[in-house]
Amino acid sequence: MPHIHTKPGEIDRTADVFIVHPKTKRLLLRFHDKHKMWLVPGGHIENHQTAPEAALAEAREEVGLEVALWKGNKLFEYADERYAEILPPVALNIHFITPEHRHESHVYFGTSESDIVTEPDNHERTDQCVWMTREELLAHPDVHPTIKLYGAKALELLAP
């Protein structure tokens, strides 16, 4: 989805999901062709989506995986005909795309029963998706420190 906000200083909301394959105890990283860096699946939260819905949609769109989001930080379960709790992110951060453009990122952890990545034809593509162990993640010289921090925590919680 394109940026929603285009004026300087406006913030776009995004959702990212750190996907763990519990059987192999590995985390999925995807090389982002546009930004030239290793990231997890993620993207803009569309106006009709909640942040968790966007995280799940981005996993399907970018890597073809069905993901179960980790609910370990959800404190409340309540819903009625006019109200429902949504899953809070495990982290919120702001990052600067340009000096004038920012993303407020809602970070989720999740698991996938499959480790077969398929990039749909109707989405931006990359040939560089890799599943990494905690050790490989932490030793990789080209992975940003925040990706290492969040990734290591996702692996600790979801694939102990």
Secondary structure, DSSP 8 states (H G I E B T S, - for coil): ---S--STT-EEEEEEEEEEETTTTEEEEEEETTTTEEE-SEEE--TT--HHHHHHHHHHHHH----EE--TT-----EETTEE-----SEEEEEESSSS-EEEEEEEEEE-S-------TTS---S-EEEE-HHHHHH-TTS-HHHHHHHHHHHHHH--
